[in-house]
Amino acid sequence: MHIKCNPDQYHSFSEVHTYNTRQKNNLMTPAHRVNSARNGPNYFAIKLFNKIPHGIRDLPPKSFKILLTLEFSFYPDLSGLINFIYCLYSHVPIVIIMF
């Protein structure tokens, strides 16, 4: 919600160059000197926001929050959410088997 309510603090790729690319509406992750900055909440929030479909991203903040809550309420347990978060950082999906 912080990204949606404070869009002036974030920059998209379309503000940097004029090329018509597929990622032009994605937010840029901030440059950092050390790798530990990738574990921060701001970096993770931008990565997660970029994975949300454009139809949901373009909604007003109140509708965005309601629809996002409904969209991700299908995880019956924590393993589905962990699988989703892991897929954000890797291009290979994993399968979590619960016993």
Backbone torsions as a table, in degrees:
resi	resn	phi	psi	omega
1	MET	NA	-27.5	-179.7
2	HIS	-62.8	-40.5	180.0
3	ILE	-66.2	-40.6	-178.1
4	LYS	-69.1	-35.7	-178.0
5	CYS	-84.9	-18.2	-178.8
6	ASN	-128.4	62.9	-175.6
7	PRO	-69.0	-19.5	-179.2
8	ASP	-72.1	-13.8	179.5
9	GLN	-86.8	-6.0	-175.7
10	TYR	-124.2	150.9	-178.3
11	HIS	-120.4	139.3	177.0
12	SER	-98.9	166.8	-179.7
13	PHE	-65.5	-26.4	-179.8
14	SER	-69.0	-20.0	176.7
15	GLU	-80.3	-18.0	-176.0
16	VAL	-91.7	-41.6	-179.3
17	HIS	-139.5	165.9	-176.5
18	THR	-103.2	7.3	178.9
19	TYR	-69.0	142.1	-180.0
20	ASN	-87.4	88.0	-178.3
21	THR	-108.4	166.9	179.2
22	ARG	-70.0	-27.7	-177.4
23	GLN	-97.6	18.1	-175.1
24	LYS	-64.1	-25.8	-179.9
25	ASN	-92.7	-4.2	178.2
26	ASN	-74.5	150.6	177.6
27	LEU	-81.3	147.3	178.7
28	MET	-85.1	135.9	173.7
29	THR	-79.2	141.9	-176.8
30	PRO	-67.7	147.2	175.7
31	ALA	-71.5	143.3	-179.1
32	HIS	-139.5	154.1	-176.6
33	ARG	-85.8	-37.2	-178.3
34	VAL	-117.6	152.9	-177.7
35	ASN	-68.2	-21.9	-178.5
36	SER	-66.3	-17.0	177.4
37	ALA	-67.5	-21.2	178.1
38	ARG	-69.1	-16.2	179.2
39	ASN	-89.0	-0.8	-178.0
40	GLY	-77.3	159.8	-177.6
41	PRO	-67.3	-31.7	-178.3
42	ASN	-68.4	-43.5	179.4
43	TYR	-63.5	-46.0	-179.5
44	PHE	-65.9	-37.5	179.8
45	ALA	-63.5	-40.0	179.1
46	ILE	-66.9	-43.2	178.5
47	LYS	-61.5	-41.9	179.4
48	LEU	-68.0	-41.6	179.6
49	PHE	-62.5	-37.7	179.6
50	ASN	-67.9	-21.3	179.2
51	LYS	-83.3	-14.1	-179.8
52	ILE	-73.8	136.1	179.2
53	PRO	-58.3	147.8	-176.0
54	HIS	-61.3	-32.2	178.9
55	GLY	-62.3	-34.8	178.3
56	ILE	-82.0	-37.5	-178.6
57	ARG	-62.1	-32.7	-174.5
58	ASP	-84.2	-0.9	-179.8
59	LEU	-74.1	158.8	173.0
60	PRO	-63.3	157.6	-174.0
61	PRO	-53.2	-41.5	-177.6
62	LYS	-68.0	-46.1	177.9
63	SER	-66.4	-35.8	177.8
64	PHE	-59.4	-46.2	-178.6
65	LYS	-65.0	-44.0	-179.1
66	ILE	-64.7	-48.2	-177.2
67	LEU	-68.8	-36.5	178.3
68	LEU	-66.5	-37.3	177.0
69	THR	-64.9	-42.3	178.8
70	LEU	-69.8	-36.1	-177.4
71	GLU	-66.1	-40.6	-175.7
72	PHE	-101.2	17.3	178.2
73	SER	-86.5	1.0	-177.1
74	PHE	-82.1	-2.2	178.5
75	TYR	-77.2	110.3	-177.5
76	PRO	-73.3	-23.7	179.2
77	ASP	-145.7	179.4	-175.9
78	LEU	-71.0	-23.4	-176.9
79	SER	-65.2	-36.3	178.0
80	GLY	-65.4	-39.8	178.3
81	LEU	-68.6	-40.3	178.3
82	ILE	-63.3	-40.0	178.1
83	ASN	-62.8	-42.2	179.2
84	PHE	-63.4	-45.4	-179.2
85	ILE	-65.5	-39.5	179.0
86	TYR	-63.7	-37.0	-179.8
87	CYS	-68.1	-20.4	176.2
88	LEU	-66.0	-34.2	-175.3
89	TYR	-97.3	-8.4	177.9
90	SER	-135.9	157.0	179.5
91	HIS	-93.5	-0.5	-180.0
92	VAL	-108.6	113.9	178.7
93	PRO	-67.9	148.8	178.5
94	ILE	-115.7	161.7	177.3
95	VAL	-119.4	124.8	177.9
96	ILE	-101.1	122.7	-179.1
97	ILE	-100.3	123.7	179.7
98	MET	-101.6	131.1	178.2
99	PHE	-101.0	NA	NA
